[in-house]
Amino acid sequence: MSCRACNSKVTTPAAEVERRLHSARAVNTPLPSGQSLAWQCWGEPGSETVPLLLLHGGFGSWTHWFANLPALADARPVWTVDLPGLGGSGDMFPPFTTEHFARLLLAGIDDVLGPETPFDLAGFSFGAMIGAHVAAGAGRRCRRFVMIGAAGFGDLHVQVSLLPPPAPDVPAEQAAAIQRENLSRLMLASPAAIDDMAIYLHSDNLARHRFRSRKLAGSADLLAVLPQISASLVGVWGSKDATAGGRAAIERRRELLREAQPTAEFHVLDGVGHWAMYEAPLAVNQILLAR
């Protein structure tokens, strides 16, 4: 079995994900709907090191950060969360806006960290768009905001055409082939990165999603809030990110970030696709752990 991020003693991706989840401290915070947000804490939450909060992408869960968590948690406290309507969290409820997502997360952050605790933030794709509103709402509590393959850049964002996801009764081998094709179209540039674990994570996240984020992802919601963010801005894109629209469009994002904040960092990872954290975990971790 091919598996880039697995312990060799584990025989299935599902077992490795379960083992990784059991190594975290699970916390649930309330939603106004009566349901809850599912948070996971990795590392030592009482550490004096500023915690890092990670927001996954659309149709995802905390497992979008699966390849990154061990190294990150060795260096600092790390919090992941399943966004409303996704993964193990309760359903999203109206209004279905990025601002509403951010308000719900900010309330959860106050619960898990305390209302005065500073933090660093990273968001992937749809999670980066929500993260921009979280960073703006948190003010100077949010010290650094890393956006990876961020949605919310309006016309610069490319909606990738995908095969219909396999129905539950589709044979496993055929379903895996469909997921592999969609991963190659949207998420990962290198065929070698589309391993058994990637297929399992993608399939499991799709099976659990209840909120469709693609319409919001094509908005300019991130661009609109950039001038309100006081945190240090960091942009990360794979040069082969299928949602990015090519190198010129990536460079336009660099310009937009630096128009909002002249000192903004910007990294382009050569040969890497949209799901940069999985395809290039060492490079992404180095950026996330930089001071």
C-alpha positions, -999 to +999 in steps of 0.1 A: +000+000+000+013+035-009+008+060+019+030+091+021+020+101+057+014+068+074+032+049+101+044+017+083+029-005+111-006+006+102-023-013+075-051+010+064-055+048+060-086+047+081-068+031+110-040+057+108-065+086+108-082+071+138-049+067+156-039+103+148-073+116+160-070+097+193-036+114+199-054+148+200-075+163+228-111+167+215-131+198+225-166+207+215-178+243+217-215+253+214-232+267+183-263+289+187-282+262+168-278+239+198-252+218+179-214+221+183-181+228+167-155+199+168-120+211+178-088+191+181-058+202+201-024+188+192+006+193+214+006+210+248-022+236+251-006+251+282+027+259+265+039+295+266+043+293+228+016+311+208-009+285+195-014+279+158-050+276+145-056+257+112-087+260+091-093+234+064-108+239+030-142+233+015-157+198+015-130+190+041-122+186+077-091+187+100-076+159+079-067+184+052-037+190+076-030+153+082+005+153+067+015+184+087+003+178+122+031+157+138+058+181+130+038+212+138+026+198+171+062+190+181+070+227+178+040+244+192+003+239+204-019+234+173-057+236+171-077+223+142-115+226+138-141+211+115-160+240+100-198+242+104-215+218+080-183+198+075-165+169+092-176+162+128-191+196+135-228+206+135-246+219+105-241+254+092-272+276+094-283+309+079-270+333+069-246+313+047-219+340+046-182+341+053-188+367+079-212+343+098-187+315+096-161+338+111-183+349+139-190+313+149-153+305+148-144+336+168-168+326+196-152+291+195-117+305+197-127+325+228-140+293+243-109+271+236-081+297+240-097+324+262-108+358+249-074+375+253-050+348+241-030+357+210-027+332+182-014+326+147-038+314+120-035+295+087-063+287+063-065+266+032-087+274+002-122+282+015-108+281+050-084+309+041-114+331+030-131+325+063-097+329+081-094+364+066-126+374+084-115+357+116-081+376+114-099+409+109-123+402+137-096+391+161-076+423+156-041+423+171-048+390+189-041+373+155-004+379+150+002+361+116-023+349+090-011+324+064-034+318+034-027+287+013-044+284-021-069+309-009-103+313-024-121+347-023-101+365-050-131+371-073-125+366-110-090+353-103-104+321-088-109+292-112-138+267-107-124+233-117-147+209-136-149+176-117-165+142-123-196+135-103-186+119-070-193+082-068-226+070-053-224+048-022-231+016-042-203+021-067-177-006-064-146+004-043-121+002-072-143+023-095-150+048-068-113+052-061-106+058-098-131+086-098-116+102-067-081+098-081-092+117-112-108+145-093-078+148-070-056+151-101-079+178-116-083+199-084-061+191-055-027+175-064-003+181-093+020+151-089+005+117-097+028+103-069+010+125-044-023+108-051-017+079-029-041+056-008-042+081+020-050+111-002-079+091-018-092+080+016-091+115+031-108+130+001-135+103+000-142+105+037-145+143+037-169+142+007-190+116+024-194+138+055-200+172+039-233+190+043-223+225+032-214+233-004-188+261-005-180+265-042-203+294-048-188+314-019-153+305-030-158+324-063-166+356-045-142+385-036-149+381+001-112+377+010-101+407-010-127+429+006-115+422+041-077+423+035-073+460+045-089+453+079-064+427+089-036+438+113-019+404+114+012+398+093+000+384+059+015+354+042+004+340+009+013+305-003+003+291-037+014+260-056+026+270-091+003+243-105-027+251-083-057+244-105-078+271-089-052+298-093-054+305-131-017+303-139+014+321-129+003+356-140-029+353-118-007+340-089+015+371-093-016+393-093-025+379-059+010+388-047+004+424-059-030+425-041-016+412-008+012+438-010-013+466-018-030+457+014+002+452+034+035+461+017+055+438+040+033+407+032+053+375+025+045+355-006+057+320-015+052+301-048+059+264-044+072+251-078+054+220-092+029+219-064-009+218-067-038+232-047-035+210-016+000+222-010+001+210+027-003+174+016+019+176-015+047+196+000+044+193+038+080+201+046+079+234+027+045+244+041+055+235+077+086+256+074+064+286+064+039+279+092+066+276+119+085+308+108+085+336+133 
